[in-house]
Amino acid sequence: MKVINISFFFLLILTGCKSSKELSNPDSIVSNNDLSSNSLKTWYQKDYNTDTIPGISADRWYNLNKKKPKNNGIIVAVIDTQIDINHEDLQGQLWINTKEIPNNGVDDDHNGYIDDINGWNFIGTKSGGYVVWNRYEYVRIIEKWGVLFKDKTEFQINAKDVYKYREYQRALKILEEKTPYYKRWLKSLNYRVAVYPLAKDTLNFFFPKENYTYKQLDSLYKNYKVNDKEFWQRRDDGDKDLGALISCMMINLDLNQKKLEQIKDHQIQMDSTVNKNLNLDYNERLLIGDNPDTLEKGYGNNNVSNNKAGHRSLQYHCTKMAGIIGANRENNIGIKGILQNAKIMPLSISSPGDVNDKDIAMAIRYAVDNGAKVINMSFGKEFSMHQEWITEAFKYAEEHNVLLIHCAGNDGVDIDKEPFYPNDTNFENFQEVCSNFINVGSVTHKLDSTFVSDFSNYGKQNVDLFAPGNQIYTTTANSGYTFDSGTSMSVPMVSGTAALIWSYYPNLTAAQVKQIIMDSGTAYNLEVVIPGTKDKKVLFSELSKSGKVLNVYNAMQLAKKINKNKK
């Protein structure tokens, strides 16, 4: 997994594809690019020809379009974390199950889910709470498949199980690499928490107002250091000399963790990574009360916007996706989503760690059965224990004319060579399994060699197109707004566009909408740095199947033409 910086990487390991670098102060970004603060908030909606900004041309289409949609209320399922259902900019934009009577404890619409008024929480617990930590998929694989493959060689394995055996071996290797790495990281956080009070009090002697900068601390460190130890050496030795204290505070500033509460929160997260995400004996399904090896309806609970006391909030990510897709365009607050009158259906399966294949499959089936036309999937992982369940769910969505949009991932790798799940490619035989799946990579607003986001995965076969994913301003939990980056942010732009197409041209098929989106994208003839490398370049067109970037205006024009020819 590609490391961008320490704090960013921690977000990556927690959330996989949905990962992103959250930027709370937009002005701190602006100093590093050529856009004003206001332009930065809306850059991804701009048009290159009219604004010289390589956005998705949504503004251009809205400025020129005078027609009303034929079908308001296209349902877009967002399979993700929980959502801030009370967000000011999402009011009226959320799906309501009108066939269900709220809170009567009865499955009124007989869909297998009781009181599912706004969607479903597949990792909700029997007690009304929710699972906060999921194991990584490679940990689940080792725990489940160890009984079949432990201490065996490939020559002892039946031919039909060789692929699973190799995945088991790959999982073992990753666990062996990651466990000591995360334990060292936790040890570093424990050390930083322990020395923080002493460092803070000591620095008050030099800076009574605590208004020091990183540069000032660096100058102080050079004057007072007693040795040239690396941080890890000071950590292991438990050093508390003046140089060590200054060095620790410099690290805190560099990671934007000036307050002890921030470091402690990071410590709690890393402790859970070591003792839950990576723990073979941890079972997150106990509180849910289901059998993770059996597909079934009804497990979980109906609370898709739950902030349970004593639990970590899990509403941020889904709220960001929902805003890009369908934040109210007409209320003059916040942001403008791609589709007015969208109906966002939140389906919660995601928490720090890896999503479970059962939850992915059941959430897709729920979305299809309850009227969704588009399914937004901004999550991903390196392994899939039950790929067959996902394939069957994909085909189920295909049979019902539902489009699946997924993120390419944030590891900066070629996913034609390194599997990233879920995917419409069966990595055992490298065949596509359906025609209704779009994998999306991320681009920046800079038309130069850094056009492709340095974190974005790519692949001539397994990434279909790109969309903006850097410094995207959107809704977040607690009726807030924030900048965020990641291929997660690129997905809802495509989802919103697909829903917009269907709102005007409802008779198009999912395969047609997919092809329209891919064919109508903007092609940029430039060389870009390949993610994961320092300076190796290739033509932008070589990093995805279409070689293009999402373009809403072009997509709507092409959809109009194809719809007319269809009659």
Steps between C-alpha positions, in 0.01 A plus 500: 500500500637837401595735785434867431559619854451350841162649580364437149625143502322432827173605337579269210545195719181575687270544207659355189346644188290750676820638645588857453700787635265729684595866485321713754642834384451571129726805513793275588444321171462806284855614568623193311299539180371757256131505603331743735324368809156532342613346172656210687165417660332457161785414264382147425171629352679731251559454127843509338385680185313779680690521831844351412450267798481123427182428694198289402310779317194477725468879525506529122217253460284663767562847358384394154227248581144634514305174504344334802588136578248231410566301815568676830621297794748255349612282790875483554607247760818596685660190650737650752515610864205646686374843395410830666131471417433846648755687290362838396600455134350153462148575618248373244774311318482173694304189406193421709345155493134603476389136517625468857325638810768662720602331823213254534728197521334342195637422154208676331631470144617138550846571362676319785599814692301644790442878512749574222375855448818649350713196422681241709803460726649160422755535780240610754494296820210332676522754781446791260865596467747439219832331434783753520792277401516236225786259452702526183398247236842335498457435874162337439652286224780377726255419778249320273728329249774410745324174584532401132844629411714554810845339474419349158687537173332571168569140391265382775211716383219390266509680166164666566640661817834621367380859447368518856823348630705768324273772637546349846878515457477861379286585803754343735777705347309826540404425862864420580603834350224717643482375859848611615461822302179601676634389838799731454261777405294441816820503704587839348160639590528368855834679530365826359205491740731428796744787433244757382425662842868537580576636152216751523604624844866523401428700186295747704832624639605605148154586366265607782219565249550160331517679164800312366537387140668193358786718376555648847502155658746377241736787586459427872564130442831568327615700802391258771519148356733272695538232233411416141267211575218417263147526638462123530817482710370766738168318512658163582729658762219706652707819470369816668794737456431847361595403144265202510214713632546765231525230232173343616317832486639562149350168392166600654498825303602325180205261537262782593455344845589787731244400765542198727139395430584458131798276573297294748225452243761381250636269771154350558457441127838332465441287808179377337686436174748275681256328733190478278570557129804268510378256766422148378284439808294819479148438367306813408196292403423389857319824577311486170392143575506369142689225324753675272528188284130496407314749281181606678263793541413692812819505706627842611261782587314790343706785651706649218583818695606376841732687737489262794653628824848357551534402134717668240290694247487337158290755309767700318575304185151420376393859564780618270388266223136602537586869471688463174215295352201693622552795734214742444579727206221748575530590869789747464702335776796265501572336166317398185469128436511362149135395509215702646218286641723200540383241749801380696459152651767451772606141557760465774760223479823686564711573807878519555647178360363307199138458398356150505407331171169391645406859580602619152288233332196553721518879472509478119199268503314729742568800274378316191190360669402842636522698178853640474622571145857587597716350777793708628782288649787708637680223686743224416749242621792285384330162551156345456410184691163449328551646154226272369242681717606833354487368144148367556391836645653686206311278257181547702539876461574456129182296452302784658667775296690654792838672459787442747764772548816415696826671597829386349678532836767716657812283499665651192527160326400332176191297588535298182790338690406547866138399573264751659152394604213505430556489126325382186810300412537151639868504595517122493444485124507875414159505335241776536185378669249777417436807283364739766811584703716817478833534681613860552845653559585851620643810331606842629419847361853541358544423132864405526698189588321487838155480341439148633479501879818351643296265722263376228505142379495454123469222242440479128255214555361549850459879526229626265550875524611780731315778681613781732610370839745756639395778737126447463274717714195318628262436788616324814352392833339742745365716214859590415702546180857399428763438235592140435707297254489141377354285224202484736422856398512412130233230523198714600570732206445206266205375706337843490556522125345157440195601705478830312499314167223269617293791632474633142525175304343227717480242221873458461655177629775481761743379234410798281544748784839348579611528138369857474703603803817336369466615139410861584788571734765763431825373350815685603809452286777534756762296678445442870703355784391144569369478859740319727806623309709816538532604139406214267256638244246362258220641288192565712295290258698189600386499863136402446278313259335813358804725541260780599364717781129519585314779315138566600422736210630256238325208669163675491547590133591143408215359710256724315630374166491132595156532656369663181643223283349239730144609426 
